[in-house]
């Protein structure tokens, strides 16, 4: 029986909702970026490095088994230190996007510094996979005013960094910008890191004192998917190889994707594909969209 509250069709081929599976290939870089002293802590760094040695392969095998193309956000340093896995990700047909260079905290950088980090990351990725990325996800912190326009000027067409909506939207373009950047929002409840990432000594993240129940996390993800599908939204899953690339947790990824793929009215796409479609079908945002309101309130502010 059809749902009387079903949304108007807004996705390609009459799909009811969009699904993007994304992976942040960070490994040990967030630890080193937060505290350079971590460089002396081999045991702690091994928690992150597990993603490179085991997690990437498990995720790639699972995506291949289920015929699912995904988007991987890769810091430039990962491409420099581990070109083999990065090339394998690209050879498997997955999208490669920019995630800074060494997982920098953007709070500590001005606009020029942020641009330099993004450029350095893109240079490193292009050296390994043969092309520059079109997508970006901020590694940590907040971006400086003007970065969306700067990204567009650098050849980026989309970002997946902010959390203020359940649908893609356009960043209001500043003067001289040729086209606006598409934002594909993410949400904490659809990430693996808040539920599972854990390092005992030193505590990382600070205050983390437990690992969540696998069944309950899967329940959270499937409940959110049901709601996103019902209301015609864009569901963005955010995984990390060192977090869900373990022998047990990879089963959660497989079960979730099998459940999603069991619906024939869902468009599973890369972030770049979603951004291209949204840009081609939307000239702008509604006037009362939060991004438009924010732009009006801050226009001209330094």
For each residue, the residues with C-beta under 8 A, 3 or more apart:
1:
2: 6
3: 6 230
4:
5: 230
6: 2 3 16 230 232
7: 10 16 230 231 232
8: 232
9: 14 15 16 232
10: 7 232
11: 14 15 16 17 18 232 267 277
12: 15 267 277
13: 267
14: 9 11 265
15: 9 11 12 18 265 266 267
16: 6 7 9 11 229 232 263 265 266
17: 11 228 229 231 232 233 234 235 265 266 267
18: 11 15 233 234 235 266 267 268 269 274
19: 225 228 234 235 236 237 260 266 267 268 269
20: 70 71 160 184 234 235 236 237 268 269 270 271 274
21: 63 68 70 71 237 239 257 268
22: 70 71 72 73 137 160 186 236 237 238 239 271
23: 59 70 71 72 73 238 239 240 241
24: 72 73 99 137 238 239 240
25: 51 52 56 72 73 74 75 78 85 86 89 99 240 241
26: 29 30 48 51 75 78 99 103 139 240 242
27: 48 49 51 52 78 82 241 242
28: 31 32 38 45 47 48 49
29: 26 32 33 48 75 77 78 102 103
30: 26 33 34 48 103 139 140
31: 28 34 35 38 44 45 47 48 199 204
32: 28 29 35 36 38 39 45 102 103
33: 29 30 102 103 104 105 139 140
34: 30 31 38 105 204
35: 31 32 38
36: 32 39
37: 40 41
38: 28 31 32 34 35 41 44 45
39: 32 36 45
40: 37
41: 37 38 44 45 202
42: 45 46
43: 46 47
44: 31 38 41 47 199 201 202 204
45: 28 31 32 38 39 41 42 48 49
46: 42 43 49 50
47: 28 31 43 44 50 198 199 204 242
48: 26 27 28 29 30 31 45 51 242
49: 27 28 45 46 52 53 242
50: 46 47 53 54 55 241 242 245 246
51: 25 26 27 48 54 55 56 240 241 242 243 245
52: 25 27 49 55 56 78 82 85 241 242
53: 49 50
54: 50 51 57 58 241 245 246
55: 50 51 52 58 59 240 241 242 243 244 245 246
56: 25 51 52 59 60 85 88 89 241 245
57: 54 60 61 245
58: 54 55 61 62 241 245 246 247 250
59: 23 55 56 62 63 239 241 244 245 250 253
60: 56 57 63 64 88 89 92 94
61: 57 58 64 65
62: 58 59 65 66 250 253 254 257
63: 21 59 60 66 68 69 70 92 94 257
64: 60 61 67 92
65: 61 62 254
66: 62 63 254 257 258 261
67: 64 261
68: 21 63 257 261 268
69: 63 93 94 95 268 269 270
70: 20 21 22 23 63 94 95 270
71: 20 21 22 23 94 95 97 135 160 270 271 272
72: 22 23 24 25 89 94 95 96 97
73: 22 23 24 25 97 98 99 135 137 160
74: 25 78 79 86 89 96 97 98 99 125
75: 25 26 29 78 79 99 100 101 102 103 121 139
76: 79 80 98 100 101 102 120 121 122 123 124 125
77: 29 80 81 101 102 103 124
78: 25 26 27 29 52 74 75 81 82 85 86
79: 74 75 76 82 83 86 124 125 127 128 129
80: 76 77 83 124 128
81: 77 78
82: 27 52 78 79 85 86
83: 79 80 86 87 128
84: 87 88
85: 25 52 56 78 82 88 89
86: 25 74 78 79 82 83 89 90 96 125 128 129
87: 83 84 90 91 128 129
88: 56 60 84 85 91 92
89: 25 56 60 72 74 85 86 92 94 96
90: 86 87 93 94 96 128 129 130
91: 87 88
92: 60 63 64 88 89
93: 69 90
94: 60 63 69 70 71 72 89 90 270
95: 69 70 71 72 135 270 271 272
96: 72 74 86 89 90 125 129 133
97: 71 72 73 74 133 134 135 136 137 160 271 272
98: 73 74 76 118 121 122 125 133 135 136 137 156
99: 24 25 26 73 74 75 103 121 136 137 139
100: 75 76 103 104 106 117 118 121 138 139 140
101: 75 76 77 104 117 120 121 124
102: 29 32 33 75 76 77
103: 26 29 30 32 33 75 77 99 100 139 140
104: 33 100 101 108 109 117 139 140 141
105: 33 34 108 109 139 140 141
106: 100 109 114 117 138 139 140 141 142 143 144
107: 140 141 142
108: 104 105 113 141
109: 104 105 106 113 114 117 141 144
110: 113 114 144
111: 114 115 144 145 146 147 150
112: 115 116
113: 108 109 110 116 117
114: 106 109 110 111 117 118 143 144 147 150
115: 111 112 118 119 147 150 154
116: 112 113 119 120
117: 100 101 104 106 109 113 114 120 121
118: 98 100 114 115 121 122 136 151 154
119: 115 116 122 123 154
120: 76 101 116 117 123 124
121: 75 76 98 99 100 101 117 118 124 125
122: 76 98 118 119 125 126 132 133 154
123: 76 119 120 126 127
124: 76 77 79 80 101 120 121 127 128
125: 74 76 79 86 96 98 121 122 128 129 132 133
126: 122 123 129 130 131 132
127: 79 123 124
128: 79 80 83 86 87 90 124 125
129: 79 86 87 90 96 125 126
130: 90 126
131: 126
132: 122 125 126 155
133: 96 97 98 122 125 136 156
134: 97 155 156 157 158 272
135: 71 73 95 97 98 156 157 158 159 160 271 272 275
136: 97 98 99 118 133 151 156 158 159 160 161
137: 22 24 73 97 98 99 159 160 161 186
138: 100 106 141 142 143 159 161
139: 26 30 33 75 99 100 103 104 105 106
140: 30 33 100 103 104 105 106 107
141: 104 105 106 107 108 109 138
142: 106 107 138
143: 106 114 138 147 148 161
144: 106 109 110 111 114 147
145: 111 298 301 302
146: 111 149 150 174
147: 111 114 115 143 144 150 151
148: 143 151 152 159 171 173 180 181 183
149: 146 152 153 171 173 174 176 177 181
150: 111 114 115 146 147 153 154
151: 118 136 147 148 154 156 159 181
152: 148 149 155 156 157 173 177 178 179 180 181
153: 149 150 177 178
154: 115 118 119 122 150 151
155: 132 134 152
156: 98 133 134 135 136 151 152 159 181
157: 134 135 152 179 181 182 272 275 276 279
158: 134 135 136 168 181 182 183 184 271 272 274 275 279
159: 135 136 137 138 148 151 156 162 171 181 182 183 184
160: 20 22 71 73 97 135 136 137 183 184 185 186 236 271
161: 136 137 138 143 183 186
162: 159 183 185 186
163: 185 186 187 188
164: 185 290 291
165: 168 169 183 185 289 290
166: 185 187 228 231 233 234
167: 185 233 234
168: 158 165 182 183 184 185 234 274 275 278 282
169: 165 182 183 185 285 289 291
170: 173 180 181 182 183 278 279 282 284 285 291
171: 148 149 159 180 181 182 183 291
172: 180 285 291 292 295
173: 148 149 152 170 177 178 179 180 181
174: 146 149 177
175:
176: 149
177: 149 152 153 173 174 180
178: 152 153 173
179: 152 157 173 279
180: 148 152 170 171 172 173 177 279 284
181: 148 149 151 152 156 157 158 159 170 171 173
182: 157 158 159 168 169 170 171 275 278 279
183: 148 158 159 160 161 162 165 168 169 170 171 291
184: 20 158 159 160 168 234 236 271 274 275
185: 160 162 163 164 165 166 167 168 169 234 236
186: 22 137 160 161 162 163 190 191 236 238
187: 163 166 190 191 236
188: 163 191 194
189: 194 220 224
190: 186 187 221 224 235 236 237 238
191: 186 187 188 194 195 237 238 239
192: 195 196 197 217 238 239 240 243 244 249
193: 196 197 238 240 243
194: 188 189 191 197
195: 191 192 211 212 217
196: 192 193 211 212 217 243 244 249
197: 192 193 194 204 205 208 240 242 243
198: 47 208 210 211
199: 31 44 47 202 203 204 208
200: 203
201: 44
202: 41 44 199
203: 199 200 206 207 208 209
204: 31 34 44 47 197 199 208
205: 197 208
206: 203
207: 203
208: 197 198 199 203 204 205
209: 203
210: 198
211: 195 196 198
212: 195 196 216 217
213: 216 217
214: 217 218 248 249 252
215: 218 219
216: 212 213 219 220
217: 192 195 196 212 213 214 220 221 252
218: 214 215 221 222 252 255 256
219: 215 216 222 223
220: 189 216 217 223 224
221: 190 217 218 224 225 237 252 256
222: 218 219 225 226 256 259
223: 219 220 226 227
224: 189 190 220 221 227 228 235
225: 19 221 222 228 229 235 256 259 260
226: 222 223 229 230
227: 223 224 230 231 233
228: 17 19 166 224 225 231 233 234 235
229: 16 17 225 226 232 233 235 263 265 266
230: 3 5 6 7 226 227
231: 7 17 166 227 228
232: 6 7 8 9 10 11 16 17 229
233: 17 18 166 167 227 228 229
234: 17 18 19 20 166 167 168 184 185 228 274
235: 17 18 19 20 190 224 225 228 229
236: 19 20 22 160 184 185 186 187 190 271
237: 19 20 21 22 190 191 221 256
238: 22 23 24 186 190 191 192 193
239: 21 22 23 24 59 191 192 243 244 253
240: 23 24 25 26 51 55 192 193 197 243 244 245
241: 23 25 27 50 51 52 54 55 56 58 59 244 245
242: 26 27 47 48 49 50 51 52 55 197 245
243: 51 55 192 193 196 197 239 240 246 249
244: 55 59 192 196 239 240 241 249 250 252 253
245: 50 51 54 55 56 57 58 59 240 241 242 249 250
246: 50 54 55 58 243 249 250
247: 58 250
248: 214 251 252
249: 192 196 214 243 244 245 246 252 253
250: 58 59 62 244 245 246 247 253 254
251: 248 254 255
252: 214 217 218 221 244 248 249 255 256
253: 59 62 239 244 249 250 256 257
254: 62 65 66 250 251 257 258
255: 218 251 252 258 259
256: 218 221 222 225 237 252 253 259 260
257: 21 62 63 66 68 253 254 260 261
258: 66 254 255 261 262
259: 222 225 255 256 262
260: 19 225 256 257 263 266 268
261: 66 67 68 257 258 266 268
262: 258 259
263: 16 229 260 266
264:
265: 14 15 16 17 229
266: 15 16 17 18 19 229 260 261 263
267: 11 12 13 15 17 18 19
268: 18 19 20 21 68 69 260 261
269: 18 19 20 69 273 274 277
270: 20 69 70 71 94 95 273 274
271: 20 22 71 95 97 135 158 160 184 236 274 275
272: 71 95 97 134 135 157 158 275 276
273: 269 270 276 277
274: 18 20 158 168 184 234 269 270 271 277 278
275: 135 157 158 168 182 184 271 272 278 279
276: 157 272 273 279 280
277: 11 12 269 273 274 280 281
278: 168 170 182 274 275 281 282
279: 157 158 170 179 180 182 275 276 282
280: 276 277
281: 277 278
282: 168 170 278 279 285
283:
284: 170 180
285: 169 170 172 282 289 291 292
286: 289 292
287: 292
288: 292 293
289: 165 169 285 286 292 293
290: 164 165 293 294
291: 164 169 170 171 172 183 285 294 295
292: 172 285 286 287 288 289 295 296
293: 288 289 290 296 297
294: 290 291 297 298
295: 172 291 292 298 299
296: 292 293 299
297: 293 294
298: 145 294 295 301
299: 295 296
300:
301: 145 298
302: 145
